[in-house]
Amino acid sequence: LKTGTSRALLKQQPSTLPTPGFVTKAQGHALIGPDGKPGSFKADGIALSTDNQYLYYRALSGHELYRIKTDVLRNPALSAAQVNAAPEKLPDAPACDGMEIDSKGNLYLTAFETGAILRRSPDGKTETLVQEERLQWPDTFAWGPDGKSIYFTVSELDLTPNWNKGVAPAHEPFRIYKMAATK
């Protein structure tokens, strides 16, 4: 920010692009746009490890999960080809919009396909923390001031007019939930 310079990285790298043929769904509802085509979304969710060593990210339209070392992203001496070769593919995870990491390295995911909040441990084990109908497109996370509670929004993105032939069956007011996140 001090220099005013920036650069675009991973711009057309496959890890940031939608999975070809993937149909984005939320609780069984396919997102089909006014043009009759399935919604296709590029990189969306990101989370920074608490030690600032890794940036986790993924395309919203897909199950692939990636991480990249932040020193690669910060190194202006690396070429685009070198940066594009650096992402590490992790085991697949359900499609999600929001991600957050706790102090133990657990990755939290908003699983909009199933209306759930998931926690993925550093060893790759994923568990469902909560799943229910009211979690219609869980979206963004934020830690509470106690560091033990996590807040998340429910945006009902899949129920907006664009994905429902101009009709808005979304249920206002939209919600923010709080839950205990640590064991």
N, C-alpha and C positions, 0 to 999 in steps of 0.2 A: 504494500500500500504506500510505503514511503516513496518508492521510485515511480509509481504510476504505471509500471509495466506489468504485463500479464502474458500468459500463453495458454493456448488450448491444448490439453493433453488427452490422450485416449479417445479422440474425437470420433473416429470411425473404427475403433478397436472392437472386435466382436463381443468382448465382455460388457460393453456399454449399450449394445443393441438388443432389440427384442429377439427372442428365439423365433426363427422362421416357423410359421404354421401354428404358433401358440395362440390359443383363443383365451383371452383374459376373461375370467369368470369370478363372480362373487356370490357365494352361497347358491351355486347352480345357475345363476343368471349371467348369460354371456353378454359382454359389452359389444353391441353391434351399433355402429354409428348411423347417422342419417343417410349415408351413402351405401348402406347395406354391408359394409366391411367391418370385420372385427377391429376393436380398438387395439392399437399396437403402440406400446410405450417404451421408451428408451430408459437409460439409467435414471433411477429415482432415489431409492433408499440408500443412505450412506450412514456409516458410524465410524468414529475414530476410536481406536483402542486407548485405554486409559494411560498407557505409557507413550502414546503418540507415535508409536512405531509403525502401525498399520492403519490403512483406510479400507474398510469393508464397504462393498457396494454391489449393486445388481441392477439389471433392467427390471422394470415392473412387470413386463410381459415375458415371463420365463421362470424357471426354477433354479437357474444357475446362480451361484453365490461366489464372489471373488474377493480377494484382498490384494493390496499392493503396498509395498514398503513406502512410507512417506518420504524417506530420504531420496528415493527415485523421483518422486514428484517434485521435490524441492531442488533437484540438481539441474541447473540450466545447461550444464555441459553435456548432458545426455541427449542423444538424437531422438527423434520421434520413434524410430525403429527400436531403439534400446528401451524406451519407455513402454512401447507397445508389447515388447517381449516380457515385461516384468510381472504382469498380473498372475496371481496364483489362483487356480480354480479349486474351490473347496467342494466338499460333497453337497449335492443339491439340497435345497430347502424349499418349502412351500412358497408360492408367490407372496410377496409382501410389499408394503408401501413404506412403513416406518421401521427403523432399526435403532437400537441403542445398546451400549455396552456398560456393564456394571464393574465395580472395582475388582471382582474376581475373574473378569474376562468372559463372563457369560454374555452372549449376544441375544437380545430380545428382538422378536420379529412380530409384526402385525400381519397375521395370516388372513387376508381378506377373502380368500377362496372359501374358507370354512368358518369365518367369524370367530377367530381365535387369537389369543396371545400365546406365543411360544417362547421358550428359552432354550438356547443351544449352548451347551457347556464347551469349554475349550477343547475337550476331547471329541467333540462332534456329536454328542448325544443330544437329541432334541426331545423336549417334553412340552406338553400342552399345559399351560397354567390356568387358562379359562377359555371356554368356548360356549357361546350361546347366541340366540337369534338377535338380541339387541346390539350385538357387535357387528353391525352392517357396515362393512368397509372400515375396520380399525385403521388408523392412519399414523399420526405422529406421536412420538414419546417425549416426555420431559421428566427428569428426576425431581422428586420432592426435596425440600430443604433438609429432611432427615437422612437422605441418602438411602433409605430403605423402601420408600414408596415410589411408585412410578405412575405417572399420569399418562393417559392417552386419549386421543380424540377419536370420534366415530363420525366420519364425514358423509356416509351414504352416497359416495361418488357414483356408484353404479345405478343409483335411483334418480339421477339428475336427468333432465329432459333430453340431453344429447344422446343418451344411451337407451331411451325409452320412447322413441317415436314422437318426441316433443311433449310428452306428458311427464309431470314431476310427482311421482308417488313418494318422494322422500318425506320423512316424518320430522318436522321441526317441532321443538327446538333440537338442534344437534347437541350431542352430549360430550362431556369430558368425564372420564372415569379415573378413579384412583384405586390402586391395589398394592398390597405388599408384594415386594419383588424378591427379597432375599430370603434364603433358607435359614 
